[in-house]
Amino acid sequence: MRTREAHSGQEGPGFRTFVAICLGQAVSMVGSRASRLALGIWLFQRTGAVTDFALVAMCDALPVLLLLPFTGVVADRYDRRRVMLWADSAAALCTLAVAGLVLSGHFQSWHLYLAVIAGASASALQSPAWSAAISQLVPPAQLSRAVGLVQVSEGMTDILAPTLAGWLLAMGGMMAALVFDFATFLVGVSLLLLLRFPAVPRVEAGGQPGSAWREAVRGWEYVASRRELVGLLVLASMVTMTLCSMEVLVPPMLLAHTSPAVMGMVMSVAGVGALCGSVAMSTWSGPRRKMDGVLGAGALMGLALIGAGLGGSVVVMAVAGWVAMFCMPVVWSCAHAVWQLRIPAELQGRAFGLRRMVGEATAVVVFFGAGPLVDRVLEPLLAPDGALAGSLGGVFGVGKGRGVGLLLFLLGLLLMTVMAVVRARPGLYRIEDDVLQDNPTHATGVGG
């Protein structure tokens, strides 16, 4: 490991230290997600209103969108390990406050909204600091593996948290979930207290009081002034749009012809694909040129969507879902590595905050727009008496769910076309050229 780190020109605690911190953050994330799900179940049992869930989602998303530009500045201005400790501690205090309200019998629905806002604000503070810290801890040749491990932990959280939330509620009610959340916080914070991050060079004089807005703008300006980084951000947004469309459209498409149990099985198969892709990227570093990974996996994801749109059967949807979700960690890991290699360490907190903010905004637009587009336009067009029933209906079929199939096909075709165009043009595809020339051993895929 020392040889590889020295050869890569990076100094730091090394890959093992990163793994330890990643494990602690993963444990803490499972506890937070499980307790939040438990609170959501409590709210639904109390009110039975779907509108309340929408309000909870808004409370979870809005602080992230509003705070990320400034929390990125915090991540760049201050020690990132301390920023993560601040964020985790704030979330833990929120958990203790909720537990106190529950014990006293004063916990109300509006307290839940405040708790979600506080938790989302802590996440907005922690996320850019953790993302930017990865390049401090890991040499360049291991960045894709590191991001793959982070995605494995996130995938395991998605699998474990719902089961744990239900089990904790059954065993000890909401208080059991809150105690579990606080216990997992202790694990994550203990590892952060024991381990150290290498120092980040400070090359700007932007740390003076009152300059937070200027520092936030500095991160945006750095990205905006580099066409290749803007292109990579747009490319990532397109992949986000595709994944969010699958999330909101595939379940209704399946439920039009199958039972909820079968739909759940297909979605589980897709989840396994995402986990397999994350594991693959955590053991392999991806191709030497990371853009090959972004474009190749992105094109394969588009092909899977085309198959899902044309197919529609349970088997085809399961296979397409597995392939598409397997490709997702490959795209994110390789794009993340490029992002870290192309942006100075002292600006990475702001850059990652900007990237996540764009992703969150893309997701919101898709969630609000995909449903009406299908319900009001595409589904009527492919109804048995629809305007396209006699033409495209011969390819995609007619009836309920076929409008979703058409949209998935169009998204897949768009994704494949964009990936092919980017590969054929020298600009964005060659974003890594100077890095590869300066460090020929970059991203060789050697394990660590």
C-alpha positions, 0 to 999 in steps of 0.5 A: 500500500505504501508503494502505491500511495507514494507512487500515486503522489498522495499522502494520507492515512491510506485505504484501510483508514478510509474503510474504517471511517466508511464502516462507521458512517454506514452503521450510523446511516443505517440507524438514522434511516431506520429511525426515520422510517419508524417515525414515518410509520408512526405518522402514517398510523396516526393520520393515515394521510398520504399528504403527510408523507409528501410534506415529510418528503418536502421537509427532507429535500428542501434543506438539502437544496437550500443549504448545500452551496453553503455547507460545501463552503464549510467543508472547504473552510474547516477541517472535514473530519470536524465538520462530519463530527458536527453534523453527526452530533447535530443529528444525534442531538435531534434524536435525543430531543425526539426521544425526550418528547416521546418519553414525556408523552408530548411528541406530536406530528409537527415535531416529526417535521422539525426532526426531518428538517434537522436531520436533512440539514445535518445531512446537507452538512455531512455529505459534501465533507465526506465526499471531499474527504475521500480524495484526502484519504485515498490515493488516485488509483483507488478512488473508484474502489473507494466510491464503490465501497461507499455505494455498497454501504448505501445499498446495504442501508436501503436493504437493512433499514426497512427491515430494522425499522419494522423489527424495532417497532415490533420489539420496542416501539418508536423508542427502540428505533431512537435508541438504536439510532443513537447507538449507531451514532456512537459507533460512527463518531467513535471512529471519527474521533480515533482517526485523523484526516490529512491536512488540505492545502488552503490556497484562497483567502476566502476564510474571512468572516462574511465571505461565505457567499463569495466562497460558494460562488467561487465553487460554482465559478470554477465548475462553470468556467470549465466546459468539460466539468459542466458537461460531466455535470449535465451527463450525470444529471441525465443519468439521474433523470433516467434512474428517477424515471425508473423509480417512479414509472416502473412500479405502476407499469408492473402493477398494470399487469402483475400483483404487488408481490411480483412487482416487489420481486422485480424491484428486489432483483434490481436492487441486487443488481445495484449491490452487485455493481457496487461490490464490483466497483469496490474490488475493481477500480474500473477502466484506466480511463474513467470516462470509458466507464461512464460512457460504456455503463451509461450506454448499457443502461440505455440499452436496458431501458430500451429493452424494458420499454419494448418488453414489458414482461416480468422476466424482461423487466427483471433482467433490464432492471438488474442490468440498469442498476448494475450499471449505476454504481459504475457510472457514479464511481467513475464520474466521482473519480474524475470529479475528484481528480479534476477539482482542487482539494480546497474546492471539492466541498463546494463542488460536491455540494453543487453536484448533489444540489443539481442531482436533487433538483433533477430528481424533484423535476422528474418526480413532479413531471413524469407522472403527469406526462404519462397520465395525460399524454403518453397513456392516452396516446397508446390507449386502444382508441388512442392516436398512436394505437395504430402506429406505435401501438404495433411496436409497444402495444396498447393499453394500460402501462404502454405509455410508460413503456414508450417513455422508458424506450425514449429515455434509453434511446436518448441516453445511448445517443448522448453517450455515443456523441460524447465518445465521438467528440474529443472535449469531454471524453478527454477530460482526464488526459493531463492526469493520465499523462502526469501519472501513467499508473492512474486507475490501473485497477490494482487492488489495495 
